[in-house]
Amino acid sequence: MLEMKMFRELADVIRADHDRRGIPHDLINQVISLDEEWKELRYQADQIRRQRNEAAREIATAKKAGDSEKADKILSEVSNLGAQIEELGAKADETEKTRDAIRMKIPNILHESVPKGDNEEGNTSHSMHGKKPEFDFKPKVHNDLIEENKWVDLGRAAKISGSRFYYLKGDLARLELALQQFSIDFLVNRGYTLVQPPVMMNREAYEGVTDLTDFETVMYDIQPDGYYAIATSEHPLTAMFMDEIIEPSLLPIKMVGVSPCFRREVGAHGLSDKGIWRVHQFTKVEQIIICKPDESWNHHEELLQNCIDLWDELGLYYRVVNICTGDMGTVAAKKYDLEAWLPGVGTFKEVVSCSNCTDYQANRLRMRYRTSDGNSSVHTLNSTAVATSRALVAIMEQYQEDDGRVRIPSKLLAWFNGQTHLEKTNW
């Protein structure tokens, strides 16, 4: 969330950002109004507290002089001041709580380079990568490929877990594990530390990394324990240093995380959203950087370059897009998406999201680093490396052959003992 100092000193900056996003200023005005109310309540409490302290001194002076009547009189006059202070303090606390709850709904300040647009149609091209695959046959959608080769069992998964869950079988399951290991090794070799996070988080930690009012509908909550199954390893990895002051010598902290992810994905917009593209459980390898503020924009480009280099090594055709104002969520200040080409449906679809969240998450998590002038908020960045189910879809569709077989990308052959194609499963 934005620091309270911004609302007090730079409210026009926040309003200008809302104008770029095309959203009203109502919440900004509410935060400012509640902050003024909070300050007034605190002022009133301080005034009464000073009055009580002055009375205490007068009582002490009267008692010292032997004037018990005067001391009793003063004591009678101020007897209810403690209750007044307590009442004002309670009102101030409630006002502050309401103020900050609204403040958490206000989005991050966008970077000046974010293109203006109303929705995803306003996203702009950043770069194209790879060679577009050409076929002398009509390419199939991944749904057909997984059914013909018996690599995925959706029906039996639905029987025990419901729709949008799946069993991954045979060589496709092996390819999924190969993707995990390849992407982890790739990032470890670039100086990232492998971390496997917990797959459940409490509400306080989750509110630190995202706006639950927006995100809660797609999450699985675990009751009565009050936990949430993680939607991405970004969340527990970013929250790892919650309520800590980080020594500057440790920065930047670079992590590669791998975990299952759980989401109540809803809606299907065509063939490409079926099969294993839009599912409730998947595995993701994620990049996280926690750094000093003046280094974050360089690190954002580093994360993007890691993605480009990794996906280039997989030999896939894809594009990078700049996410526009109307397609930007609450947390990120700037975001790139990688969109892989799916020849079966003839369209690009998102496979990677790469974000600089500046100090927005750090402020919510009370996560700072030590400086010579005190403590300052760190910046947090995240990027998908590989969401394996979507990467599998891109590989299947781009590497398919006319007989329904799928070639294995050269960088993943090491995990297949000389095998060049994914073999069909018997059952």
N, C-alpha and C positions, 0 to 999 in steps of 0.2 A: 504494500500500500504506500501511498505518498506520505512523506513526512508532514507532520502538522505545521512545521515551519513554512512549507510551501503555501498552505492555505492562508497563513497570516501575512506573508510577505510577497508571494508570487501568485496570487489568486488569478490574475489575468492570464498567466501562462497556462494554468489548468483550464480556464474558460476557452482559450484559443485552441487548446488540444481537443476539447469537446466539440468545438466548431468544426475542426478537421474531421472528426469522427461522425459528425451529424447527429449529436445527442444533446439534449437540453442541459441547462445549468442547474436544475432544481436541486440535485444532491449536493453540489458544491455550495450552494447558498445555505442549505440545511446544516452542513458541517460548520460553516463560518458562523451561523447564528447560534448553534449549540455550543460552539467554542466560546463565544462571547458570554453566553449564559453561564457556562462552566467557570470562566474567569471571574464573573461577577459573584457567583456563589462562593468561590474560594476567597475572594476579597472580603466579602461580608463575614465569613468565618474567621478570617485573620483579624478583622477589626474587633470582633467580639472576643477573640482570644487575647488581643492586646488589652482590651478593657478588663478582662478577667485577671490578667497578669498585674495590671496596675492596681486593681482592687486588692489583690493578694499582698502587694507591697504596702498599701494603705492599712490593711488589717494588721499586718506585722508591726507597722509603726505604731498603731493605736494600742496594740497589746503591750508593746515595749514601754509605752507611756503610761500604762495602767488604765487606759480608757476602754474598758471592756464593752461599755454601752455603744460606743462608736464602732468598735470592731464588729459587734453583733449586728448593728444597723447596716454596715457595708455588706456583711455576709448575707443578710436577708435580701438586699437589693440585687446581688449577683448570683443568687442561688440557682436560678434557672439558666444561667449562661452556658453551663456545660451541656445541657439538653439542646439549647439552640445551636451550639457548635456541632454537636452530633447530628442534628437534623440537617443542617446545611451541608455537612460532610457527606451524608447519605445522598442528598439531592445532587451534589456535585459528582459523586461517583456514578450515579445513575445517568446523569447527563453526559458524562465522559464516555460511559459504556455505549449509550445510544449514538453519540457523535462518532465514535470509532467503528461501530457496526456499519454506519452509513459510509464512512471513509473507506472501509474495506471493499465497498462496491464500486468505488470510483477507479477507472482504469489507469494504467501506467501512462506516462507521457511518451508519446511516439517520437521516434527519431525523425529528424527533418527529412531524411531521404525516403521515408515510407510513402509510396504513391497514393494519391487520393482516388477512392473508388467506393461505390455503394455496396458491392458484394464481390464474390470471387471473380466475376467477370471483369473487375477492375484490376486484378493482379497483372503485373507486367513481367515480361520476359527478362531474365537475367543472363542465361546462357543455355546452349544446347550441347549435348554430349553423346558420344558413341555414334554408331552407324545404324541407321534404321534397317531392321531386318526385312528382307524381301523374300517372298514365297511364290513358288509356281503352283501353289494350291491354296484353297481358301483356309486360312488359319482358324483353328478352333479356339473357343473360349476355354478357360481353365476348368470350368465346370464339367465340360465333356471329357477333357483329358483325365481328370481325377476319377471320373466314373468308368471310363473305358479301361483304365489301367488299375483300377481298384486300389488306389493309393489313399483314399479317404472314405471313411464310413460315417456319413451324416445321420442315417436312419437309426443305427444302433445307439449312437450318441444321444439322439433326441429321445430315445426310449428311456435312458437313464438320467439325462441331464436337461433335456429340453432342446428347442431349436437353437441353431447357431453355435452349438458345440460339435466337436468332431473327434473321431479317432484318426490319427495319422499313421499310415502303415508303410512297411516295406522300404523301398529305396527313397521315397519322398520323406519319410521320417529320418532316414540317414542323411539326406540332403539338408534337412532342417538343422540337424546337429552339426553338420559340416559348416553351415552358414554361421552358426553361433561361434564355433571355434575359430573360423577364419577371421571374423570381424573382431573378436576379442584379441587374438594374436596381433592383428593389424594395429589396433590402438595401443596395446601394451608396448609394442615396438616403437611407438611414438611418445612414450613416456607417461601413459595413463595407467593408473593403478586399478586392478580388477577388484570390484566390490560386489558381493551378492547381498542385497538388502533384505530386511524383513518384508513379507508380502502383506502385512496388515499394519495399519496406522491408527492412532487415536485421533479424535476430532480436532484437538488443539493443534497437533502437528499438521493435519491436513488443511486446516484453515490458514496455516502459514504459507502454504505453497500455491493455493488456488482459491478462487471464490466458490465456496461450496453451494451457494445459492444457484450458481450456474451449472456446476459440475455434479452436484449430488444426485440428480436424476439418472445419470448414467453409471453410478457407482453401486457396488454391492455393499450394504451395511450389514454388520454381523452383530446380532442382538442375542442376549441382553448385554453383551460385553462392551458395546459401544465402539467397536472398531470398524474400519473400512478396508476391504480388499483393495490393494493398490491398482490404479488404472494404468500406471507406468512407473518404471523404476526411477524416473526423474524425481518423483515426489519424495520417497524416503531418502534418496541420496542427497537431495537439496536440503532436506530437513535434518540431515545427520548432525549438523553443527548448531542446531537451535539453542538459543539462550547461551551461546558461547562467545567469548572474546578470543579471536584467533590471532596467534602470533604472526606478525607480518612475514617472518622468515619462512613460514609454511606456504605462503601464497606464491603463485597460483596452485590451488589444489585441483588436480585433474583426475577424474575417475571414469572408468568404463564399467557400467553396471549391466548385469544380465538377470532377468527375472521373468516369471509369468506375469501377465497383466490381465485384469478382469474389467470388462465394461459391458454395460447394458446397451450395446449398439442397437439402434432401432432404425427401421426404415430400409427399404430396398428400392433402388432406383434403376433396376435393369439387371441383366445377366451378370455384369461384372461385380455386382454387390452380393451375389449369391456365392455358393461354394464356401471357400475359406477366406474370402476377401473381407467381409464384415462379420466378425464373430465376437463371442462373449469372452473368450479366453485365447490368448496368444502369447508368444515369447518375444521379448524385445531386448536388443543390445543398445544401450543408451550412453551418450557422452555427457559428462557434467564438468563444468569448470566453475570454481569459486575464486574470485580474484579481486585485486584492487580496482577501484572505479576507473582510473585513467588507463587501464589495460584492457577493459572489457570489449571495446569495439575491435581491437586487433584479434582478441580471442574468438569473437564471433566469426570473423573471416577464417580463422584457423579451423573452427568446427566445420564450417561449410567446406573448406578445402579437404578436410579428412573425409567427409562424405563423398565428395566428387572423386577423390583418388580411390576410395574403396569401391564405389559403384563402377568406376571405370575398369578396375581390376576384374570385376564380375562380367565385364564385356556387355553391359546392358545399354540400351538406348533410352535416354531420359532427358528431361529439361529441368532447369532451376528457375523458379519464379519468385518475384518479390511480392509479398503479401500486402494488399492495399489496406487502407484505413477501415473500410467497411467489412473486411474479412478478418480483421485482427481481433483477438480475444482481449481479455482484461489484463493479463499478466505481462505479456511481451511488449517491449519497446520497438522491436523490429524482428521480422521473421522471414526466413526463406523456406520454401518447400521444394523438395525434389519430387518430380512426377514422372513415373515410369510409363513408357509406351506399352499399351496392351493391344496387340494386333488383332486379337480375337474380337474385340469390340470397337477397335479403331479409335482409341482415345488415350490421352494421358491421365493418370490418376496418381494421387498423392501417396508416396511411400516413406518420405522423410520430412520431419519438421525441425527447423533449426532456429532457436530463439535466443535473443539477449533480453533478459528480464531486468537489467540494471539493478537498482537497489529495492525493487518492489517486493520481492519475496523476502529478502533479508530484513526489511523493516518489519514485516509481519512475523518473522521468525526471531526477531531480536538478535540477529546474527551480525557481529561486528568484528573489526580487527583493530589492534592496538596501534595508535599513532602518537607522535610526539606532542600533539595538541589535544589528546584525548582519544576517544574511540569513535570510529567511523564505520558506516555500513559497507559491507562488501557488495560486489555485484555477482549475480548468479546467471549462468548460461547453461542451456541444455540443447541437445540435438539427438535425434534418432541416429543410430548407425545402421541397424537393420531391424526392422519389424519382420520376423521371419515368415509369417504367413503371407504377407503381401509381397515379400521378396520372392517367395516360392511361386506365386502367381505370375510375377513378371518373368521369372526364369522359364517356367513352363510354356508361357505363350510365346516368348521370343526365341526359345531354343527348340521348339517343336519341329518335328519332321512329318512328312506326308503320311507315314504309316502309324502316326499317333505316338511314336516314341519321342523322348525328350533327351537331348544331349546334355551332358554335365559341363558346366563352365570349367575352363581349364584350371582356374585357381582352386577349384574344389576337388579335382581329380585325386589329390593325395589321400583323401579319405575313402576312396573307392577301389583301391588295390588294382589299378589298371583298367577298371570298368569305365566305358566311355558314355554309356547311356543308362538312364533309369530303367530298370526292368519292371515289367508288369508283375503285380502281386496276384497270387493264385486265388485268393478268397477275400 
